[in-house]
Amino acid sequence: MATFPVINLEKLNGEERASTMAQINDACENWGFFEVLNHGIPHDFLDTVERFTKEHYKKCMEQRFKELVASKALEGLQAEVTDMDWESTFYLHHLPESNIADIPDLTDEYRKVMKEFALKLEKLAEELLDLLCENVGLEKGYLKKAFYGAKGPTFGTKVSNYPPCPTPDKIKGLRAHTDAGGIILLFQDPKVGGLQILKDGEWIDVPPMRHSIVVNLGDQLEVITNGKYKSVEHRVIAQTEGTRMSIASFYNPGSDAVIYPAPALLEKEEADKKQMYPKFVFEDYMKLYVGMKFQAKEPRFEAMKAMEPTVPVATA
């Protein structure tokens, strides 16, 4: 079985740049996921994020989750549950506007740390997008620009905890799906696993690794690269022991950004591969995605194709 790709970004600065870029390209083409080390975010800072997040869950979220489990009668499940997930979450918005000040129960220190974390992740996301541009032959900054709406990109974080589950065979931590957006950066628990990706018909574990960031590609990068890179189905398996922390940050297009395959890539394609993907406004895609998240992505693309005549023509 192929090994999940783990890439040392430090090697981009030396003689191994070409081979490291090839590793990134292979991961994007064949996995849709990869794990990065030496990404520029200090280890002690990541330790602080982890500590505050776990403290917040214990103090503010754990009891609420237990009450939810009791109210939904999820304790002794006999039949499989397919309409909800075994997770405790809250959401932070960073761009175009932050809501961190409005989230109840966060300490001032935690707010400050998460604001700083968002800035570091935003920078890393944009650096990674430029590496993808270089690999597919797009000019530097193309993907960042493609994501820009009137107010820039949309950027937010889903902070999740997956508590121990007595019946992991009856309920998923998070049901299988692809991500709708652009590029996703995940800081996950260094010990408790559960994240899996679907590759060649098999579910493969994404290994927990201290101080790493897991990167995955969303549906919009599949569209812009005209299918050269693909978003990949993934899920979280609930565990019987240990609470898994997951901090996933989504660097997405602005709501009014018009998404379509990059013309420079279409020029290189053979006739039968010319524009395989639709052109649409990102917000329209998201409206569709909300109701179809846990279904295959292909019908979403087909539905957007049907709406295509209404999409405004982008002016370069």
Salt bridges, closest charged atoms under 4 A:
GLU16 OE1 - LYS11 NZ 3.53
GLU29 OE2 - LYS228 NZ 2.49
ASP47 OD1 - ARG210 NH1 3.69
ASP47 OD1 - HIS211 NE2 2.78
GLU50 OE2 - LYS54 NZ 2.88
GLU50 OE1 - ARG210 NH1 3.49
GLU55 OE2 - ARG51 NH1 3.84
GLU62 OE2 - LYS58 NZ 3.27
ASP85 OD1 - ARG175 NE 2.84
GLU87 OE1 - LYS158 NZ 3.26
ASP105 OD2 - ARG64 NH2 2.38
GLU116 OE2 - LYS120 NZ 3.65
GLU126 OE1 - LYS144 NZ 3.39
GLU127 OE2 - LYS123 NZ 2.90
GLU134 OE1 - ARG17 NH2 2.63
ASP169 OD2 - LYS170 NZ 3.04
ASP179 OD1 - HIS177 NE2 3.29
ASP179 OD2 - HIS234 NE2 3.32
ASP189 OD2 - LYS54 NZ 2.97
ASP200 OD2 - LYS199 NZ 3.50
ASP219 OD2 - ARG300 NH2 2.83
GLU222 OE1 - LYS297 NZ 2.62
GLU302 OE2 - LYS305 NZ 3.84
